[in-house]
């Protein structure tokens, strides 16, 4: 059959509300494809690959049901050439295509790949916006043009004003008179507070698992073949949004930084995968939360609402803006020149450190951990240990179901590892056991003692914390946000400092057996 236009839809462009789809045009062929390179550029969690394939297949089926012409290539199809370019070129030739169209990719590597492919074509091509984000690719770079740093708070306020979200009628003043309630959202999880059950949206993924095995796709993590529980359609994503808004939002603010052995999700939304593959739009997520708060202000604290809105229209958009402002150089940054390998137990969860065993074990089992587990447990330890940012990036990009490079690398190499030297954050986010104990119940059941700095029972975070500041004193001592740490370090006598540094050296040598 002959078509005039071929439209490529990437696996994270499953936007049923895109203007492409408003009208049915029999001369347009949509193509979605599962290809091996996308399963192999890092070792992905098995649930991540299953989620992408399920969501892509369901989206293709919905397009067909709506009357659009669709070509879907499964990973093991005979005519699948395992390449975006080769598969599109074959379709162009088979169907006498006269024009090629695609949406702006969110990853730099795919942006470059499709630009190069279009340059090789003998037919016209056109690029469209994905119509998903609340800011343009270059909006953050333009906002901070000529300035040394990108201040998230300034960007967040600009987004609030631009989209008139949580603003007074004058359009300039934030609702309640305050922009940010972050200080109110840092409570430890009480022992007597129960957590709502996870919304059940089970699917059988046995056929996909068999296909991955057949195609030799290497994955990490575990999966229950008949009980895969992530939303992979727009309807399921909207159901999860409703579940969060009605059941979890009210306590989200207070406990968004909390960690506990008792539960893996707490009051987080679990909407990141749905948003990152564009099954739902960030504005409809924000609007749903605001609408529910307006109806039930007695039970939904404004601090919880603002904290969640800030993550969506502030932090998420901010990270994307930095990505497009700083790539591809950002992916090469290594401010501290860290060279260590990631401990082997990051791939198994088998460590005697209770907090890390919990966070990594949960990540391997669920393909998910919330932002403080990522930043202040797995990320914190990797930074203190001095792991090469490439290894940290690859682990985070692979293990989490919501990880796409535009949001992963700025959070990991930037916020978590400070490998960017301060582009994202104003200081390294490191801590000793004290912070972990403050925000979790992990320390009470740990093999190690949170109060000890050295010795076989000492929590490894403690010695590594001081060792980190000691070895990077030339780069960090002048940072005004770190002064207190160096004041404490300087007051310790030489013998105490020596014991701490000696223990840190031992930890680095024996890290795989901790």
C-alpha positions as CSV (number, residue, x, y, z in Angstrom):
1,X,0.0,0.0,0.0
2,X,1.2,3.5,-0.8
3,X,1.3,6.3,1.8
4,X,2.4,9.9,1.5
5,X,3.8,10.5,4.9
6,X,5.7,8.3,7.4
7,X,5.5,9.5,11.1
8,X,8.0,8.0,13.6
9,X,6.7,7.7,17.2
10,X,9.4,6.9,19.7
11,X,8.8,4.8,22.8
12,X,8.6,7.8,25.1
13,X,6.2,9.8,22.8
14,X,2.9,8.0,23.6
15,X,0.9,11.2,23.7
16,X,-2.7,10.4,22.6
17,X,-3.5,14.1,22.8
18,X,-0.9,15.2,20.3
19,X,-2.1,17.4,17.5
20,X,-0.9,14.7,15.0
21,X,-3.8,12.6,16.1
22,X,-6.7,15.0,15.9
23,X,-7.7,14.0,12.4
24,X,-7.5,10.6,10.7
25,X,-5.6,10.8,7.4
26,X,-5.3,7.6,5.3
27,X,-2.2,8.9,3.6
28,X,-0.2,8.9,6.9
29,X,1.5,5.8,8.3
30,X,2.6,5.8,11.9
31,X,5.5,3.6,12.9
32,X,6.6,2.4,16.3
33,X,9.4,-0.1,16.8
34,X,11.2,-2.2,19.4
35,X,14.9,-2.4,18.6
36,X,17.8,-4.1,20.2
37,X,20.1,-1.0,20.6
38,X,17.4,0.6,22.9
39,X,17.6,-2.4,25.2
40,X,21.4,-2.5,25.2
41,X,22.9,1.0,25.6
42,X,22.9,0.3,29.3
43,X,21.8,-2.8,31.2
44,X,18.1,-2.1,31.9
45,X,15.8,-3.4,34.6
46,X,13.6,-6.1,33.1
47,X,10.5,-4.3,34.4
48,X,11.6,-1.1,32.5
49,X,11.9,-2.9,29.2
50,X,8.6,-4.7,29.7
51,X,6.9,-1.4,30.7
52,X,8.1,0.3,27.5
53,X,7.1,-2.5,25.2
54,X,3.7,-2.9,26.8
55,X,3.0,0.8,26.7
56,X,4.2,1.1,23.1
57,X,2.0,-1.9,22.0
58,X,-1.0,-0.6,23.8
59,X,-0.5,2.8,22.2
60,X,-0.2,1.3,18.7
61,X,-3.4,-0.6,19.3
62,X,-5.2,2.5,20.4
63,X,-4.1,4.4,17.3
64,X,-5.4,1.6,15.1
65,X,-8.7,1.4,17.0
66,X,-9.0,5.2,16.4
67,X,-8.6,4.6,12.6
68,X,-5.0,5.5,12.1
69,X,-2.7,3.4,9.9
70,X,0.1,1.9,12.1
71,X,3.2,-0.3,11.5
72,X,4.4,-1.9,14.7
73,X,7.7,-3.8,14.7
74,X,8.2,-6.1,17.6
75,X,11.7,-7.0,18.7
76,X,11.6,-10.4,17.2
77,X,9.8,-9.6,13.9
78,X,11.6,-11.0,10.8
79,X,11.5,-7.7,9.0
80,X,12.9,-5.7,12.0
81,X,16.3,-4.5,11.0
82,X,17.0,-3.3,14.7
83,X,17.6,0.3,13.7
84,X,15.4,3.4,13.5
85,X,17.1,4.5,10.3
86,X,17.1,1.1,8.5
87,X,13.4,0.4,9.5
88,X,12.2,3.8,8.4
89,X,14.2,3.7,5.2
90,X,12.7,0.3,4.3
91,X,9.2,1.6,5.0
92,X,9.9,4.7,2.8
93,X,10.8,2.4,-0.1
94,X,8.1,-0.2,0.4
95,X,5.3,2.4,0.7
96,X,6.6,5.0,-1.7
97,X,6.7,7.6,1.1
98,X,7.0,11.2,0.0
99,X,7.7,12.8,3.4
100,X,9.2,11.8,6.8
101,X,8.1,13.4,10.1
102,X,9.1,12.9,13.7
103,X,8.7,14.6,17.1
104,X,11.6,16.2,18.9
105,X,13.3,13.5,20.9
106,X,14.0,14.2,24.6
107,X,17.4,12.5,24.5
108,X,20.4,14.1,22.8
109,X,21.7,10.9,21.2
110,X,18.3,10.3,19.5
111,X,18.1,13.9,18.5
112,X,21.5,13.6,16.8
113,X,20.6,10.3,15.2
114,X,17.4,11.5,13.6
115,X,19.0,14.8,12.4
116,X,21.7,12.7,10.7
117,X,19.1,10.3,9.2
118,X,17.0,13.2,7.8
119,X,20.2,14.6,6.1
120,X,20.6,11.3,4.3
121,X,17.0,11.3,3.0
122,X,16.1,12.2,-0.6
123,X,12.5,13.2,0.5
124,X,11.4,16.2,2.6
125,X,11.2,15.9,6.4
126,X,9.6,17.9,9.2
127,X,10.1,18.0,12.9
128,X,7.3,18.7,15.4
129,X,7.3,19.5,19.1
130,X,6.2,16.6,21.4
131,X,3.6,18.9,23.0
132,X,4.3,17.6,26.4
133,X,6.5,19.9,28.4
134,X,5.5,23.3,30.0
135,X,8.8,24.9,28.8
136,X,10.6,24.9,25.5
137,X,14.0,23.1,25.2
138,X,15.9,26.4,25.3
139,X,13.7,28.3,27.7
140,X,15.9,27.8,30.8
141,X,19.1,28.6,28.9
142,X,17.5,31.8,27.6
143,X,16.2,32.8,31.1
144,X,19.7,32.5,32.6
145,X,21.6,33.8,29.6
146,X,24.8,35.6,30.8
147,X,24.5,34.3,34.4
148,X,26.9,31.9,36.1
149,X,24.3,29.5,37.6
150,X,20.8,28.2,37.0
151,X,18.8,28.9,40.1
152,X,15.9,26.4,40.3
153,X,13.8,28.7,42.5
154,X,13.9,31.5,40.0
155,X,12.9,29.1,37.2
156,X,10.1,27.6,39.3
157,X,8.6,31.0,40.0
158,X,8.8,31.9,36.3
159,X,6.9,28.7,35.5
160,X,4.3,29.5,38.1
161,X,3.7,32.9,36.6
162,X,3.8,31.8,33.0
163,X,1.2,29.1,33.5
164,X,-0.7,30.9,36.3
165,X,-0.4,27.9,38.6
166,X,-1.2,28.6,42.4
167,X,-1.2,32.3,41.8
168,X,-3.4,35.1,43.1
169,X,-5.7,36.9,40.7
170,X,-3.1,39.6,40.1
171,X,-1.0,37.0,38.3
172,X,2.2,38.0,40.1
173,X,1.7,37.0,43.7
174,X,1.9,33.4,44.8
175,X,-1.2,31.9,46.5
176,X,-0.8,32.3,50.3
177,X,2.0,34.9,49.7
178,X,4.7,32.2,49.8
179,X,6.4,30.5,46.9
180,X,8.0,27.6,48.6
181,X,7.0,25.3,51.4
182,X,10.0,23.0,51.2
183,X,10.9,23.5,54.9
184,X,7.6,22.0,56.0
185,X,8.1,18.8,54.0
186,X,10.9,17.0,55.9
187,X,9.3,14.8,58.5
188,X,10.3,11.3,59.6
189,X,7.7,8.6,59.1
190,X,5.9,8.0,62.4
191,X,5.7,4.4,63.6
192,X,1.9,4.6,64.1
193,X,1.1,5.9,60.6
194,X,-0.2,3.4,58.1
195,X,0.5,3.6,54.4
196,X,-2.3,3.0,51.8
197,X,-2.0,-0.1,49.7
198,X,-0.5,0.2,46.2
199,X,-3.1,0.4,43.4
200,X,-3.3,-3.0,41.7
201,X,-3.0,-2.8,37.9
202,X,-1.7,-6.3,37.1
203,X,-0.6,-7.6,33.7
204,X,0.9,-10.8,32.5
205,X,4.3,-10.2,30.8
206,X,5.3,-13.8,30.2
207,X,5.3,-13.5,26.4
208,X,7.6,-10.5,26.5
209,X,10.0,-12.2,28.9
210,X,10.2,-15.2,26.5
211,X,10.9,-12.8,23.6
212,X,13.7,-11.0,25.6
213,X,15.3,-14.4,26.3
214,X,15.0,-15.4,22.7
215,X,16.7,-12.2,21.6
216,X,19.5,-12.4,24.1
217,X,18.6,-9.2,25.9
218,X,20.5,-9.0,29.2
219,X,18.6,-7.3,32.0
220,X,18.9,-6.7,35.7
221,X,16.3,-6.9,38.6
222,X,13.4,-9.3,39.1
223,X,9.8,-9.5,37.9
224,X,6.7,-11.4,38.6
225,X,5.5,-12.5,35.2
226,X,1.8,-12.6,36.0
227,X,1.8,-9.7,38.4
228,X,3.5,-6.8,36.6
229,X,2.1,-3.7,38.3
230,X,2.9,-0.5,36.4
231,X,0.4,1.6,34.4
232,X,1.0,1.2,30.6
233,X,-2.0,2.9,29.1
234,X,-3.5,6.4,29.5
235,X,-6.5,5.0,31.2
236,X,-4.4,3.2,33.8
237,X,-2.2,6.3,34.3
238,X,-5.3,8.4,34.9
239,X,-6.5,5.9,37.4
240,X,-3.2,6.0,39.2
241,X,-3.4,9.8,39.2
242,X,-6.8,9.7,40.8
243,X,-5.6,7.2,43.4
244,X,-2.7,9.5,44.3
245,X,-4.7,12.6,44.5
246,X,-7.4,11.0,46.7
247,X,-5.4,8.8,48.9
248,X,-1.7,9.8,49.0
249,X,-1.4,13.6,48.3
250,X,-2.5,14.7,51.8
251,X,0.5,13.1,53.4
252,X,3.0,13.5,50.5
253,X,4.4,16.8,51.7
254,X,5.2,15.7,55.3
255,X,6.8,12.5,54.4
256,X,8.3,12.9,50.9
257,X,11.8,12.7,52.3
258,X,11.1,9.9,54.8
259,X,12.5,6.4,54.5
260,X,11.3,3.2,56.3
261,X,11.7,-0.5,56.3
262,X,7.9,-0.8,56.5
263,X,7.0,0.3,53.0
264,X,8.6,1.0,49.6
265,X,6.2,3.6,48.2
266,X,4.9,5.6,51.2
267,X,3.0,8.6,49.8
268,X,4.7,9.1,46.5
269,X,2.7,9.1,43.3
270,X,4.5,6.6,41.1
271,X,3.4,8.7,38.1
272,X,6.9,9.3,36.8
273,X,6.9,6.5,34.2
274,X,3.5,7.6,32.9
275,X,4.6,11.2,32.5
276,X,8.0,10.4,31.1
277,X,6.5,8.3,28.2
278,X,3.8,11.0,27.8
279,X,0.8,8.9,28.6
280,X,-0.3,11.8,30.8
281,X,0.6,15.5,30.6
282,X,2.2,17.3,33.6
283,X,-0.4,20.0,33.4
284,X,-3.2,17.6,33.9
285,X,-1.4,16.0,36.8
286,X,-1.0,19.4,38.5
287,X,-4.5,20.5,37.7
288,X,-5.9,17.3,39.2
289,X,-4.0,17.9,42.4
290,X,-5.1,21.5,42.6
291,X,-8.7,20.7,41.9
292,X,-8.8,18.1,44.7
293,X,-7.1,20.5,47.2
294,X,-9.7,23.1,46.4
295,X,-12.4,20.7,47.3
296,X,-10.8,19.3,50.5
297,X,-8.5,22.0,51.9
298,X,-9.1,20.8,55.5
299,X,-7.5,17.4,54.8
300,X,-4.9,18.3,52.1
301,X,-2.3,20.7,53.5
302,X,-1.2,23.4,51.1
303,X,2.4,22.5,51.8
304,X,1.8,19.0,50.4
305,X,0.2,20.5,47.2
306,X,2.9,23.0,46.6
307,X,5.6,20.5,47.2
308,X,4.2,18.1,44.6
309,X,3.5,20.9,42.1
310,X,7.1,22.1,42.6
311,X,8.5,18.7,41.6
312,X,6.4,18.6,38.4
313,X,6.6,22.1,37.0
314,X,9.7,23.2,38.8
315,X,12.3,20.4,39.2
316,X,11.2,18.2,36.3
317,X,11.2,21.0,33.8
318,X,14.3,22.6,35.3
319,X,16.3,19.4,34.9
320,X,15.2,19.1,31.2
321,X,16.2,22.7,30.6
322,X,19.7,22.1,32.1
323,X,20.0,19.0,29.9
324,X,19.5,20.9,26.7
325,X,21.6,23.8,27.8
326,X,24.6,21.7,28.8
327,X,24.6,18.6,26.6
328,X,26.7,16.9,25.2
329,X,29.5,18.2,27.4
330,X,27.5,17.5,30.6
331,X,27.9,13.8,30.1
332,X,31.7,14.1,30.3
333,X,32.0,16.1,33.5
334,X,33.9,14.7,36.5
335,X,34.6,17.6,38.8
336,X,36.3,15.5,41.5
337,X,38.0,13.2,39.0
338,X,36.5,10.2,40.8
339,X,37.6,6.8,39.4
340,X,36.4,4.1,41.8
341,X,34.1,1.3,40.6
342,X,30.6,0.9,41.8
343,X,30.4,-1.8,44.6
344,X,29.3,-5.2,43.3
345,X,26.4,-5.2,45.8
346,X,24.7,-2.4,43.8
347,X,23.7,-5.2,41.5
348,X,22.5,-7.6,44.2
349,X,21.5,-5.6,47.3
350,X,23.6,-7.9,49.4
351,X,25.2,-5.5,51.9
352,X,25.1,-5.4,55.7
353,X,24.3,-1.6,55.5
354,X,20.6,-1.7,56.2
355,X,19.7,1.5,54.4
356,X,21.5,0.5,51.2
357,X,20.3,-3.0,51.3
358,X,16.7,-1.7,51.6
359,X,17.1,0.9,48.8
360,X,18.9,-1.3,46.4
361,X,16.9,-4.4,47.1
362,X,13.7,-2.3,46.5
363,X,15.1,-0.9,43.3
364,X,16.0,-4.4,42.0
365,X,12.6,-5.8,43.0
366,X,10.4,-2.8,42.0
367,X,12.5,-0.8,39.5
368,X,11.7,2.2,41.7
369,X,13.0,4.2,44.6
370,X,11.9,7.7,45.7
371,X,14.1,10.7,45.3
372,X,15.7,10.7,48.8
373,X,16.6,7.0,48.5
374,X,18.3,7.8,45.2
375,X,20.0,11.0,46.4
376,X,20.9,10.4,50.0
377,X,21.5,6.6,50.1
378,X,22.7,5.1,46.8
379,X,23.9,8.4,45.4
380,X,25.4,9.7,48.6
381,X,27.4,6.5,49.2
382,X,28.7,6.5,45.6
383,X,29.9,10.1,45.9
384,X,31.6,9.5,49.3
385,X,33.3,6.4,47.9
386,X,34.5,8.3,44.8
387,X,32.8,6.3,42.1
388,X,33.3,7.3,38.5
389,X,30.2,9.3,37.3
390,X,29.9,7.1,34.2
391,X,29.3,4.1,36.4
392,X,26.7,5.9,38.5
393,X,24.9,7.2,35.4
394,X,24.7,3.8,33.8
395,X,23.3,2.2,37.0
396,X,20.7,4.8,37.5
397,X,19.7,4.9,33.9
398,X,19.3,1.2,33.8
399,X,17.7,0.3,37.1
400,X,14.8,2.8,37.3
401,X,11.6,2.4,35.2
402,X,11.3,6.2,34.8
403,X,14.9,6.8,33.8
404,X,15.5,8.6,30.6
405,X,18.7,10.4,30.1
406,X,17.3,13.9,30.0
407,X,16.0,13.5,33.6
408,X,18.5,10.9,34.9
409,X,21.9,12.4,34.0
410,X,21.1,15.9,35.4
411,X,19.9,14.4,38.7
412,X,22.7,11.8,38.9
413,X,25.8,13.5,37.5
414,X,24.6,16.9,38.6
415,X,22.5,16.8,41.8
416,X,23.7,13.5,43.2
417,X,27.4,13.3,42.3
418,X,28.3,17.0,41.9
419,X,30.3,15.9,38.9
420,X,29.2,19.1,37.2
421,X,31.0,21.3,39.8
422,X,27.8,23.1,40.7
423,X,25.7,23.6,37.6
424,X,22.7,21.9,39.2
425,X,23.4,22.2,43.0
426,X,25.2,24.7,45.1
427,X,27.0,22.0,47.2
428,X,27.5,18.3,47.2
429,X,24.7,16.3,48.8
430,X,26.6,14.2,51.2
431,X,25.8,13.1,54.7
432,X,27.0,10.9,57.5
433,X,24.8,8.3,59.2
434,X,23.2,11.2,61.3
435,X,21.0,12.3,58.4
436,X,20.0,8.8,57.5
437,X,18.9,8.1,61.1
438,X,17.0,11.4,61.2
439,X,15.0,10.5,58.1
440,X,14.6,6.8,58.5
441,X,14.2,3.8,60.8
442,X,16.9,1.8,59.0
443,X,19.7,2.4,61.5
444,X,18.0,0.7,64.4
445,X,18.2,-2.7,62.7
446,X,21.6,-2.2,61.0
447,X,24.7,-4.4,61.5
448,X,26.7,-1.1,61.8
449,X,26.6,1.5,64.6
450,X,25.5,4.9,63.4
451,X,27.4,6.7,66.2
452,X,30.9,5.2,65.5
453,X,33.4,6.8,63.1
454,X,35.8,3.9,63.0
455,X,36.2,0.3,64.0
456,X,34.6,-2.9,62.6
457,X,31.1,-1.9,63.7
458,X,31.3,1.8,62.6
459,X,28.8,2.9,60.0
460,X,30.8,3.3,56.7
461,X,29.0,6.5,55.9
462,X,30.7,8.3,58.8
463,X,34.4,7.8,57.9
464,X,33.7,8.2,54.2
465,X,31.9,11.5,55.0
466,X,35.0,13.1,56.6
467,X,37.4,11.5,54.2
468,X,35.4,13.1,51.3
469,X,35.8,16.6,52.7
470,X,39.4,16.0,53.6
471,X,40.5,14.9,50.2
472,X,38.5,17.6,48.4
473,X,39.4,20.4,50.7
474,X,40.9,22.6,47.9
475,X,37.7,22.5,45.9
476,X,35.1,22.6,48.8
477,X,36.5,24.5,51.8
478,X,35.6,27.9,50.2
479,X,32.0,26.9,49.6
480,X,29.9,29.0,52.0
481,X,27.3,26.2,52.4
482,X,30.0,23.8,53.7
483,X,31.8,25.9,56.3
484,X,30.4,24.2,59.3
485,X,31.7,20.7,58.2
486,X,35.2,22.0,57.9
487,X,35.0,23.8,61.3
488,X,34.1,20.5,63.0
489,X,36.9,18.6,61.1
490,X,39.5,21.2,62.0
491,X,38.6,21.0,65.7
492,X,39.3,17.2,65.8
493,X,42.8,16.3,67.0
494,X,45.3,14.8,64.6
495,X,44.9,11.3,66.2
496,X,41.1,11.3,65.7
497,X,41.4,12.5,62.1
498,X,44.1,9.8,61.4
499,X,41.9,7.0,62.7
500,X,38.9,8.2,60.6
501,X,41.0,8.5,57.4
502,X,42.6,5.1,58.0
503,X,39.2,3.5,58.4
504,X,38.0,5.2,55.2
505,X,40.9,3.7,53.4
506,X,40.0,0.3,54.7
507,X,36.4,0.8,53.6
508,X,37.5,1.6,50.1
509,X,39.6,-1.5,49.9
510,X,37.0,-3.8,51.4
511,X,33.9,-2.1,50.1
512,X,32.5,-5.2,48.3
513,X,32.3,-7.1,51.6
514,X,30.6,-4.4,53.6
